[in-house]
């Protein structure tokens, strides 16, 4: 039996589900080459990488959703969002949205598996 409260588990799954839907939708825009997405990626000189980035985002989101692979998905989404933050910074664009999403991904990861941050606890080895 899980030691997490029922409310915490529900909040974790709701947040995880919403984030996954958002990332899947974002990946779909890249995979179908939606005009606004293509325009933005061309501006960043990443137009040739659109499919690769879309597939990476989709795979990362699905791994994040599946309980057994949640930790791997957490790490991959962190890397993906870190890349998004840097890309926005390089082009003088606001990077608040990917930064907030990164925090929310970690909050969801922590709510699902608190041990993900165990190495930060004082006195634990």
PEHU-V194537 format. One record per residue. N is the residue number from 0. PSI is psi in whole degrees, -180 to 180 (999 if undefined). D_FIRST is the distance of its C-alpha to the first C-alpha in Angstrom with 2 decimals. Layout:
BEGIN
N/PSI/D_FIRST
N/PSI/D_FIRST
END
This chain:
BEGIN
0/138/0.00
1/144/3.79
2/-6/6.54
3/147/8.88
4/158/10.66
5/-40/11.30
6/-40/14.85
7/-43/14.27
8/-42/12.45
9/-46/15.36
10/-41/17.93
11/-45/16.82
12/-37/17.16
13/-48/20.39
14/-43/21.88
15/-44/20.98
16/-44/22.46
17/-44/25.55
18/-42/26.18
19/-44/25.84
20/-42/28.27
21/-46/30.64
22/-38/30.69
23/-42/31.14
24/-42/33.97
25/-43/35.54
26/-39/35.40
27/-41/36.97
28/-37/39.82
29/-42/40.50
30/-30/40.27
31/3/42.66
32/53/44.91
33/138/45.05
34/-48/48.32
35/-34/46.99
36/-46/44.53
37/-44/47.32
38/-46/49.65
39/-44/47.24
40/-32/46.50
41/-41/50.24
42/-37/50.92
43/0/48.49
44/36/50.13
45/17/46.89
46/-36/48.07
47/-13/48.03
48/6/44.36
49/-48/43.08
50/-44/41.52
51/-45/39.97
52/-40/38.42
53/-44/37.22
54/-43/35.58
55/-42/33.96
56/-43/32.61
57/-47/31.30
58/-43/29.60
59/-44/28.06
60/-43/26.74
61/-39/25.21
62/-36/23.58
63/-36/22.17
64/-39/20.71
65/125/19.00
66/-41/15.56
67/-30/16.62
68/14/19.93
69/-43/19.09
70/-41/20.38
71/-44/23.55
72/-39/24.12
73/-46/23.76
74/-43/26.43
75/-41/28.67
76/-34/28.63
77/-44/29.42
78/-43/32.37
79/-48/33.47
80/-33/33.48
81/-42/35.21
82/-39/37.87
83/-42/38.22
84/-48/38.72
85/-41/41.36
86/-46/43.11
87/-41/43.44
88/-42/44.68
89/-30/47.24
90/14/48.71
91/30/48.82
92/155/46.34
93/138/43.68
94/19/40.36
95/-42/38.30
96/-53/36.43
97/-30/35.02
98/-43/34.29
99/-41/32.30
100/-39/30.44
101/-44/29.63
102/-43/28.18
103/-37/26.11
104/-43/24.79
105/-36/23.68
106/-46/22.17
107/-42/20.13
108/-42/19.16
109/-42/18.16
110/-37/16.15
111/-40/14.16
112/87/14.02
113/-25/15.34
114/-11/16.05
115/-27/18.82
116/15/21.03
117/-32/20.16
118/-14/23.66
119/-10/25.22
120/133/23.82
121/139/26.63
122/-2/26.61
123/136/23.91
124/999/25.24
END
